[in-house]
Amino acid sequence: MLEDLLSGAWQSVVFGIVGVGLMAAGFGLVDLLTPGRLRDLIWVDRNANAGLLLAANQLGIAGIVFTAILTSYSDFGKGLASTVVFGLVGLGIMALAFFVLDLLTPGKLGEVICSPEPHPAAKVSAATHFGAALIVCACIA
């Protein structure tokens, strides 16, 4: 019984590290998609548009990791591999969704997101990121 508990705790630590790593990659993705430094836009400039997009991205990645872990294989290695693979696929799908939305709308979406004035496009972009993540979650289940 203690062995099962310790094994489960160890697996939680490993899945947690992978999840946080994927969320950090999500931060990097949003930083690449938007002009300027994301950390400055949100924490220094208090840009609500960039904050909303990043929040949707982080929740989306967390949802993908959650779904992958919840439905993971009974084999820890396969479950961990599927979490990494689906997390990376999710990041790719989110980036694709951002580019498609950018093509379908006037102006440059990255510049709109970085605008200091609140813009409805930030809500649409955030919903697109989160929606892309939900699509990946459905594929996992």
Backbone as CSV, one residue per row, in Angstrom:
resi,resn,N_x,N_y,N_z,CA_x,CA_y,CA_z,C_x,C_y,C_z
1,MET,0.812,-1.188,0.000,0.000,0.000,0.000,0.864,1.263,0.000
2,LEU,1.881,1.311,0.847,2.791,2.447,0.880,3.531,2.579,-0.449
3,GLU,3.862,1.438,-1.035,4.552,1.447,-2.323,3.674,2.077,-3.411
4,ASP,2.385,1.745,-3.419,1.445,2.344,-4.377,1.327,3.844,-4.166
5,LEU,1.275,4.255,-2.911,1.181,5.675,-2.586,2.413,6.430,-3.075
6,LEU,3.581,5.886,-2.800,4.823,6.535,-3.234,4.947,6.553,-4.752
7,SER,4.528,5.475,-5.388,4.552,5.421,-6.848,3.614,6.466,-7.435
8,GLY,2.404,6.581,-6.878,1.448,7.588,-7.346,1.957,8.998,-7.119
9,ALA,2.591,9.230,-5.972,3.146,10.563,-5.685,4.266,10.898,-6.679
10,TRP,5.130,9.931,-6.949,6.219,10.152,-7.899,5.664,10.458,-9.293
11,GLN,4.669,9.700,-9.707,4.056,9.942,-11.016,3.404,11.321,-11.069
12,SER,2.801,11.766,-9.977,2.212,13.107,-9.922,3.275,14.176,-10.109
13,VAL,4.421,13.977,-9.483,5.521,14.935,-9.619,5.979,14.996,-11.077
14,VAL,6.160,13.836,-11.682,6.628,13.794,-13.075,5.598,14.417,-14.022
15,PHE,4.324,14.033,-13.880,3.277,14.631,-14.708,3.186,16.134,-14.461
16,GLY,3.364,16.556,-13.220,3.336,17.985,-12.904,4.455,18.744,-13.592
17,ILE,5.641,18.180,-13.576,6.780,18.824,-14.242,6.527,18.916,-15.746
18,VAL,6.016,17.842,-16.335,5.696,17.852,-17.770,4.619,18.892,-18.061
19,GLY,3.577,18.948,-17.224,2.501,19.912,-17.424,2.988,21.343,-17.336
20,VAL,3.803,21.634,-16.332,4.347,22.985,-16.188,5.273,23.308,-17.367
21,GLY,6.033,22.316,-17.818,6.881,22.524,-18.997,6.074,22.847,-20.239
22,LEU,4.956,22.147,-20.426,4.091,22.422,-21.572,3.433,23.797,-21.444
23,MET,3.072,24.193,-20.225,2.508,25.524,-20.031,3.562,26.601,-20.298
24,ALA,4.814,26.328,-19.931,5.900,27.261,-20.248,6.079,27.358,-21.765
25,ALA,5.958,26.228,-22.450,6.028,26.243,-23.917,4.861,27.050,-24.493
26,GLY,3.697,26.963,-23.863,2.547,27.761,-24.277,2.828,29.245,-24.120
27,PHE,3.455,29.617,-23.026,3.875,31.009,-22.830,4.802,31.435,-23.963
28,GLY,5.772,30.572,-24.273,6.702,30.873,-25.367,5.995,31.011,-26.703
29,LEU,4.986,30.181,-26.930,4.219,30.255,-28.176,3.501,31.599,-28.296
30,VAL,2.805,32.006,-27.245,2.097,33.286,-27.284,3.102,34.431,-27.436
31,ASP,4.254,34.299,-26.804,5.299,35.319,-26.931,5.775,35.428,-28.379
32,LEU,5.895,34.294,-29.064,6.297,34.309,-30.480,5.212,34.899,-31.386
33,LEU,3.951,34.656,-31.038,2.844,35.097,-31.887,2.552,36.593,-31.752
34,THR,3.009,37.187,-30.682,2.712,38.599,-30.442,4.008,39.415,-30.486
35,PRO,3.923,40.626,-31.054,5.124,41.483,-31.069,5.490,41.928,-29.649
36,GLY,6.740,42.207,-29.431,7.174,42.649,-28.112,7.381,41.481,-27.179
37,ARG,7.774,41.814,-25.960,7.991,40.786,-24.945,6.709,40.602,-24.143
38,LEU,6.194,39.395,-24.130,4.932,39.098,-23.476,4.976,39.433,-21.986
39,ARG,6.061,39.102,-21.342,6.157,39.385,-19.903,6.058,40.870,-19.619
40,ASP,6.623,41.704,-20.493,6.501,43.156,-20.314,5.093,43.631,-20.625
41,LEU,4.507,43.088,-21.693,3.151,43.488,-22.065,2.161,43.252,-20.922
42,ILE,2.278,42.112,-20.266,1.302,41.752,-19.238,1.682,42.325,-17.870
43,TRP,2.898,42.111,-17.421,3.253,42.470,-16.056,3.717,43.907,-15.893
44,VAL,4.248,44.521,-16.936,4.685,45.914,-16.838,3.622,46.853,-17.401
45,ASP,3.193,46.571,-18.648,2.219,47.442,-19.312,0.777,47.141,-18.912
46,ARG,0.561,46.008,-18.257,-0.781,45.580,-17.827,-1.757,45.491,-19.001
47,ASN,-1.269,44.931,-20.094,-2.066,44.810,-21.315,-3.100,43.698,-21.150
48,ALA,-4.375,44.093,-21.094,-5.461,43.126,-20.880,-5.628,42.190,-22.069
49,ASN,-5.402,42.675,-23.287,-5.553,41.829,-24.474,-4.561,40.665,-24.431
50,ALA,-3.298,40.985,-24.179,-2.267,39.948,-24.119,-2.517,39.014,-22.935
51,GLY,-2.969,39.573,-21.816,-3.265,38.757,-20.643,-4.375,37.755,-20.905
52,LEU,-5.404,38.205,-21.608,-6.522,37.316,-21.927,-6.078,36.180,-22.846
53,LEU,-5.289,36.503,-23.863,-4.808,35.465,-24.783,-3.933,34.452,-24.054
54,LEU,-3.036,34.941,-23.198,-2.173,34.022,-22.462,-2.984,33.162,-21.496
55,ALA,-3.966,33.759,-20.828,-4.802,32.992,-19.901,-5.529,31.862,-20.627
56,ALA,-6.079,32.161,-21.797,-6.772,31.129,-22.571,-5.801,30.032,-22.999
57,ASN,-4.603,30.427,-23.385,-3.583,29.461,-23.789,-3.214,28.551,-22.623
58,GLN,-2.975,29.137,-21.455,-2.570,28.354,-20.291,-3.672,27.404,-19.844
59,LEU,-4.915,27.889,-19.849,-6.040,27.009,-19.499,-6.209,25.893,-20.532
60,GLY,-5.992,26.222,-21.798,-6.100,25.211,-22.845,-5.059,24.120,-22.694
61,ILE,-3.819,24.511,-22.446,-2.750,23.522,-22.257,-3.026,22.690,-21.009
62,ALA,-3.454,23.345,-19.932,-3.780,22.607,-18.710,-4.906,21.607,-18.975
63,GLY,-5.885,21.997,-19.781,-6.981,21.085,-20.130,-6.487,19.882,-20.911
64,ILE,-5.576,20.114,-21.828,-5.006,19.013,-22.608,-4.227,18.062,-21.697
65,VAL,-3.390,18.621,-20.831,-2.607,17.794,-19.911,-3.547,17.025,-18.977
66,PHE,-4.548,17.696,-18.452,-5.531,17.045,-17.573,-6.192,15.859,-18.286
67,THR,-6.656,16.101,-19.505,-7.345,15.042,-20.249,-6.404,13.889,-20.561
68,ALA,-5.168,14.219,-20.943,-4.201,13.165,-21.258,-3.886,12.321,-20.028
69,ILE,-3.746,12.965,-18.881,-3.456,12.217,-17.655,-4.666,11.382,-17.239
70,LEU,-5.841,11.993,-17.289,-7.062,11.315,-16.868,-7.334,10.058,-17.699
71,THR,-7.004,10.130,-18.973,-7.273,8.994,-19.863,-6.011,8.200,-20.172
72,SER,-4.943,8.452,-19.400,-3.658,7.841,-19.734,-3.703,6.327,-19.600
73,TYR,-2.785,5.764,-20.266,-2.639,4.316,-20.240,-2.299,3.859,-18.831
74,SER,-2.567,2.608,-18.538,-2.191,2.084,-17.228,-0.666,2.023,-17.101
75,ASP,0.018,2.024,-18.213,1.475,2.057,-18.222,1.929,3.508,-18.093
76,PHE,2.689,3.808,-17.049,3.126,5.173,-16.767,3.891,5.779,-17.945
77,GLY,4.784,5.037,-18.546,5.591,5.542,-19.663,4.734,5.945,-20.855
78,LYS,3.763,5.098,-21.191,2.864,5.430,-22.307,1.994,6.629,-21.969
79,GLY,1.519,6.715,-20.731,0.716,7.859,-20.314,1.505,9.154,-20.375
80,LEU,2.749,9.091,-19.936,3.604,10.277,-19.978,3.893,10.677,-21.421
81,ALA,4.184,9.694,-22.262,4.449,9.983,-23.676,3.228,10.592,-24.349
82,SER,2.041,10.072,-24.050,0.840,10.622,-24.674,0.582,12.048,-24.191
83,THR,0.909,12.335,-22.939,0.741,13.690,-22.418,1.653,14.660,-23.164
84,VAL,2.894,14.275,-23.355,3.839,15.135,-24.083,3.392,15.308,-25.529
85,VAL,3.060,14.212,-26.189,2.673,14.276,-27.599,1.426,15.139,-27.792
86,PHE,0.384,14.883,-27.016,-0.840,15.657,-27.178,-0.654,17.114,-26.757
87,GLY,0.202,17.358,-25.777,0.503,18.741,-25.404,1.161,19.491,-26.542
88,LEU,2.127,18.855,-27.189,2.811,19.491,-28.323,1.877,19.653,-29.518
89,VAL,1.042,18.647,-29.758,0.042,18.761,-30.824,-0.895,19.934,-30.525
90,GLY,-1.313,20.061,-29.272,-2.186,21.164,-28.879,-1.549,22.510,-29.147
91,LEU,-0.277,22.648,-28.813,0.426,23.908,-29.084,0.452,24.206,-30.576
92,GLY,0.713,23.180,-31.367,0.724,23.365,-32.826,-0.642,23.764,-33.368
93,ILE,-1.693,23.121,-32.872,-3.054,23.442,-33.317,-3.431,24.865,-32.896
94,MET,-3.028,25.265,-31.688,-3.308,26.634,-31.244,-2.600,27.660,-32.127
95,ALA,-1.354,27.381,-32.484,-0.632,28.296,-33.367,-1.305,28.359,-34.738
96,LEU,-1.710,27.206,-35.253,-2.407,27.174,-36.536,-3.698,27.988,-36.463
97,ALA,-4.458,27.818,-35.394,-5.715,28.559,-35.226,-5.456,30.064,-35.185
98,PHE,-4.377,30.479,-34.529,-4.020,31.896,-34.475,-3.739,32.422,-35.878
99,PHE,-2.947,31.673,-36.658,-2.606,32.107,-38.017,-3.831,32.142,-38.929
100,VAL,-4.708,31.166,-38.802,-5.930,31.151,-39.614,-6.811,32.343,-39.256
101,LEU,-6.982,32.601,-37.970,-7.768,33.757,-37.543,-7.141,35.052,-38.056
102,ASP,-5.827,35.131,-38.018,-5.116,36.306,-38.526,-5.386,36.501,-40.019
103,LEU,-5.429,35.401,-40.780,-5.707,35.486,-42.216,-7.144,35.914,-42.505
104,LEU,-8.056,35.522,-41.650,-9.479,35.786,-41.881,-9.938,37.173,-41.416
105,THR,-9.089,37.870,-40.685,-9.491,39.155,-40.106,-8.591,40.277,-40.618
106,PRO,-9.116,41.513,-40.594,-8.302,42.643,-41.066,-7.165,42.968,-40.096
107,GLY,-6.102,43.527,-40.613,-4.965,43.911,-39.784,-4.139,42.714,-39.362
108,LYS,-3.210,42.979,-38.479,-2.360,41.927,-37.932,-2.825,41.618,-36.518
109,LEU,-3.221,40.395,-36.288,-3.789,40.000,-35.008,-2.806,40.226,-33.859
110,GLY,-1.542,39.934,-34.080,-0.536,40.142,-33.034,-0.465,41.585,-32.591
111,GLU,-0.566,42.514,-33.532,-0.538,43.935,-33.186,-1.800,44.341,-32.432
112,VAL,-2.944,43.783,-32.832,-4.196,44.072,-32.129,-4.112,43.581,-30.688
113,ILE,-3.562,42.393,-30.501,-3.434,41.825,-29.158,-2.529,42.711,-28.293
114,CYS,-1.524,43.325,-28.888,-0.586,44.157,-28.134,-1.071,45.587,-27.932
115,SER,-2.169,45.937,-28.527,-2.724,47.277,-28.375,-3.063,47.533,-26.909
116,PRO,-2.759,48.731,-26.413,-3.066,49.013,-25.006,-4.562,49.166,-24.725
117,GLU,-5.344,49.433,-25.767,-6.791,49.567,-25.599,-7.454,48.201,-25.691
118,PRO,-8.405,47.918,-24.806,-9.124,46.636,-24.917,-9.754,46.493,-26.298
119,HIS,-9.641,45.311,-26.853,-10.142,45.072,-28.209,-10.916,43.752,-28.222
120,PRO,-12.097,43.736,-28.855,-12.877,42.492,-28.911,-12.138,41.348,-29.603
121,ALA,-11.186,41.673,-30.465,-10.419,40.629,-31.150,-9.630,39.780,-30.158
122,ALA,-9.273,40.349,-29.015,-8.555,39.575,-27.998,-9.450,38.469,-27.462
123,LYS,-10.733,38.759,-27.287,-11.673,37.741,-26.811,-11.850,36.642,-27.849
124,VAL,-11.934,37.050,-29.114,-12.090,36.064,-30.189,-10.836,35.201,-30.283
125,SER,-9.683,35.823,-30.184,-8.425,35.077,-30.254,-8.295,34.125,-29.069
126,ALA,-8.668,34.583,-27.879,-8.610,33.730,-26.693,-9.552,32.533,-26.855
127,ALA,-10.754,32.795,-27.359,-11.707,31.698,-27.568,-11.183,30.720,-28.613
128,THR,-10.498,31.231,-29.620,-9.919,30.371,-30.654,-8.844,29.466,-30.059
129,HIS,-7.977,30.032,-29.214,-6.939,29.228,-28.562,-7.559,28.143,-27.695
130,PHE,-8.517,28.537,-26.869,-9.132,27.575,-25.962,-9.936,26.539,-26.742
131,GLY,-10.630,26.974,-27.784,-11.387,26.041,-28.622,-10.481,25.024,-29.292
132,ALA,-9.317,25.473,-29.762,-8.354,24.554,-30.369,-7.913,23.506,-29.346
133,ALA,-7.700,23.945,-28.111,-7.302,23.006,-27.056,-8.411,21.998,-26.774
134,LEU,-9.653,22.460,-26.778,-10.768,21.539,-26.536,-10.872,20.478,-27.640
135,ILE,-10.568,20.877,-28.854,-10.568,19.906,-29.962,-9.546,18.806,-29.692
136,VAL,-8.361,19.206,-29.234,-7.333,18.219,-28.924,-7.773,17.346,-27.745
137,CYS,-8.410,17.949,-26.740,-8.921,17.163,-25.602,-9.889,16.087,-26.080
138,ALA,-10.765,16.452,-27.001,-11.746,15.486,-27.518,-11.044,14.348,-28.262
139,CYS,-9.958,14.650,-28.916,-9.216,13.612,-29.644,-8.523,12.628,-28.702
140,ILE,-8.209,13.089,-27.518,-7.532,12.234,-26.535,-8.505,11.218,-25.956
141,ALA,-9.690,11.705,-25.659,-10.662,10.871,-24.928,-11.155,9.697,-25.722
